[in-house]
């Protein structure tokens, strides 16, 4: 699971709060208890709104694959 690891600017957070909107909070321990490994990346872009940065997310996924994907492929073949 890829999670954003960067907090949006206080200005944007305040704008969202004025609309009664807040960032999604995640519970790392609960995520791990589900057997899921959380990975963090800087995967947001900011303008008038906070949005996912698709290029940054893709880069994070490719980096994770480069680091762990080949190991997973070998593990699957050995089963």
Backbone as CSV, one residue per row, in Angstrom:
resi,resn,N_x,N_y,N_z,CA_x,CA_y,CA_z,C_x,C_y,C_z
1,UNK,0.845,-1.160,0.000,0.000,0.000,0.000,0.898,1.232,0.000
2,UNK,0.643,2.139,-0.913,1.405,3.379,-0.986,0.582,4.480,-0.340
3,UNK,1.182,5.151,0.624,0.532,6.244,1.343,1.325,7.516,1.129
4,UNK,0.620,8.629,1.105,1.306,9.901,0.996,2.046,10.180,2.296
5,UNK,3.299,10.569,2.184,4.098,10.850,3.363,4.349,12.325,3.594
6,UNK,3.729,13.166,2.791,3.957,14.612,2.925,2.659,15.310,3.338
7,UNK,2.774,16.164,4.306,1.617,16.924,4.776,1.392,18.111,3.841
8,UNK,0.139,18.347,3.442,-0.148,19.540,2.630,0.168,20.817,3.419
9,UNK,0.298,21.919,2.716,0.601,23.185,3.369,-0.528,23.578,4.325
10,UNK,-0.164,24.331,5.336,-1.154,24.787,6.324,-2.239,25.637,5.664
11,UNK,-1.868,26.398,4.653,-2.842,27.233,3.944,-3.929,26.369,3.308
12,UNK,-3.509,25.311,2.627,-4.491,24.419,2.000,-5.297,23.662,3.039
13,UNK,-4.643,23.212,4.108,-5.371,22.507,5.160,-6.432,23.404,5.787
14,UNK,-6.093,24.670,5.965,-7.047,25.620,6.534,-8.218,25.844,5.571
15,UNK,-7.937,25.943,4.280,-9.009,26.112,3.288,-9.960,24.923,3.315
16,UNK,-9.397,23.728,3.390,-10.226,22.528,3.471,-11.034,22.516,4.773
17,UNK,-10.403,22.881,5.888,-11.084,22.870,7.192,-12.272,23.822,7.191
18,UNK,-12.151,24.931,6.496,-13.266,25.889,6.400,-14.467,25.264,5.695
19,UNK,-14.216,24.246,4.882,-15.278,23.514,4.186,-15.632,22.221,4.930
20,UNK,-15.126,22.104,6.165,-15.342,20.919,7.000,-14.801,19.647,6.327
21,UNK,-13.657,19.786,5.662,-12.993,18.660,4.997,-11.595,18.522,5.583
22,UNK,-11.209,17.278,5.831,-9.939,17.017,6.495,-9.227,15.849,5.817
23,UNK,-7.893,15.817,5.918,-7.145,14.697,5.312,-7.559,13.365,5.940
24,UNK,-7.469,12.328,5.158,-7.748,10.984,5.644,-6.622,10.585,6.593
25,UNK,-6.990,10.120,7.769,-6.012,9.640,8.737,-5.873,8.133,8.571
26,UNK,-4.672,7.627,8.640,-4.478,6.191,8.526,-3.777,5.676,9.775
27,UNK,-4.083,4.440,10.104,-3.537,3.787,11.279,-2.509,2.755,10.798
28,UNK,-1.246,3.093,10.935,-0.171,2.233,10.442,-0.215,0.858,11.107
29,UNK,-0.434,0.830,12.417,-0.458,-0.458,13.119,-1.605,-1.333,12.634
30,UNK,-2.778,-0.746,12.439,-3.919,-1.520,11.939,-3.643,-2.033,10.534
31,UNK,-2.978,-1.241,9.723,-2.615,-1.655,8.369,-1.677,-2.858,8.418
32,UNK,-0.682,-2.772,9.279,0.274,-3.887,9.410,-0.398,-5.140,9.964
33,UNK,-1.349,-4.964,10.891,-2.070,-6.107,11.453,-2.859,-6.858,10.380
34,UNK,-3.225,-6.160,9.310,-3.919,-6.797,8.191,-2.950,-7.552,7.275
35,UNK,-1.663,-7.468,7.586,-0.661,-8.131,6.764,-0.223,-7.300,5.574
36,UNK,-0.518,-6.017,5.612,-0.188,-5.107,4.515,1.013,-4.258,4.929
37,UNK,1.978,-4.138,4.039,3.142,-3.301,4.306,2.909,-1.919,3.722
38,UNK,2.884,-0.890,4.569,2.713,0.471,4.044,4.045,1.037,3.549
39,UNK,4.001,1.689,2.409,5.148,2.397,1.861,4.730,3.850,1.700
40,UNK,5.654,4.754,1.990,5.354,6.177,1.908,6.048,6.802,0.716
41,UNK,5.378,7.764,0.105,5.952,8.508,-1.001,5.374,9.905,-1.014
42,UNK,6.048,10.810,-1.662,5.544,12.173,-1.850,4.704,12.120,-3.113
43,UNK,3.410,11.851,-2.964,2.568,11.557,-4.124,1.400,12.531,-4.285
44,UNK,1.558,13.747,-3.729,0.508,14.745,-3.924,1.071,15.958,-4.654
45,UNK,0.167,16.660,-5.301,0.515,17.952,-5.890,-0.469,18.965,-5.319
46,UNK,-0.026,20.182,-5.243,-0.849,21.230,-4.667,-1.023,22.373,-5.643
47,UNK,-2.212,22.888,-5.685,-2.560,24.075,-6.439,-3.660,24.718,-5.632
48,UNK,-4.832,24.881,-6.241,-5.990,25.329,-5.478,-6.506,24.202,-4.589
49,UNK,-6.174,22.968,-4.964,-6.603,21.775,-4.237,-5.416,20.837,-4.087
50,UNK,-5.551,19.871,-3.201,-4.569,18.793,-3.079,-5.064,17.657,-3.956
51,UNK,-4.204,17.165,-4.821,-4.557,16.070,-5.720,-3.436,15.048,-5.719
52,UNK,-3.755,13.821,-6.101,-2.711,12.827,-6.286,-1.880,13.232,-7.502
53,UNK,-0.598,13.072,-7.389,0.314,13.337,-8.495,0.586,11.994,-9.170
54,UNK,-0.065,11.761,-10.305,0.018,10.444,-10.955,1.443,10.093,-11.361
55,UNK,2.226,11.070,-11.794,3.613,10.790,-12.183,4.442,10.391,-10.961
56,UNK,4.255,11.093,-9.850,4.988,10.762,-8.626,4.564,9.401,-8.093
57,UNK,3.280,9.089,-8.180,2.794,7.777,-7.743,3.396,6.677,-8.616
58,UNK,3.396,6.873,-9.928,3.983,5.877,-10.836,5.464,5.681,-10.535
59,UNK,6.180,6.764,-10.305,7.606,6.668,-9.986,7.818,5.882,-8.684
60,UNK,6.986,6.126,-7.695,7.073,5.400,-6.426,6.821,3.909,-6.635
61,UNK,5.812,3.584,-7.421,5.495,2.177,-7.699,6.653,1.501,-8.428
62,UNK,7.243,2.175,-9.412,8.373,1.592,-10.139,9.585,1.408,-9.227
63,UNK,9.827,2.370,-8.336,10.936,2.213,-7.394,10.705,1.019,-6.471
64,UNK,9.463,0.855,-6.009,9.135,-0.292,-5.155,9.328,-1.600,-5.915
65,UNK,8.918,-1.621,-7.170,9.097,-2.829,-7.975,10.582,-3.133,-8.162
66,UNK,11.355,-2.100,-8.480,12.794,-2.314,-8.651,13.414,-2.883,-7.384
67,UNK,12.936,-2.434,-6.249,13.521,-2.875,-4.981,12.995,-4.234,-4.516
68,UNK,11.683,-4.464,-4.683,11.071,-5.663,-4.111,10.452,-6.620,-5.132
69,UNK,10.130,-6.137,-6.300,9.405,-6.935,-7.272,10.137,-8.180,-7.734
70,UNK,11.390,-8.051,-8.000,12.157,-9.204,-8.472,12.227,-10.286,-7.391
71,UNK,12.339,-9.874,-6.143,12.340,-10.834,-5.033,11.009,-11.565,-4.972
72,UNK,9.917,-10.846,-5.147,8.599,-11.473,-5.122,8.434,-12.460,-6.272
73,UNK,8.943,-12.092,-7.454,8.860,-13.000,-8.602,9.616,-14.297,-8.309
74,UNK,10.810,-14.194,-7.738,11.595,-15.398,-7.395,10.857,-16.244,-6.368
75,UNK,10.257,-15.614,-5.371,9.535,-16.335,-4.330,8.348,-17.110,-4.932
76,UNK,7.657,-16.493,-5.884,6.524,-17.157,-6.527,6.976,-18.380,-7.328
77,UNK,8.110,-18.256,-8.016,8.628,-19.362,-8.828,9.055,-20.536,-7.968
78,UNK,9.526,-20.256,-6.760,9.999,-21.319,-5.870,8.860,-22.083,-5.210
79,UNK,7.669,-21.575,-5.275,6.536,-22.241,-4.621,6.037,-23.416,-5.414
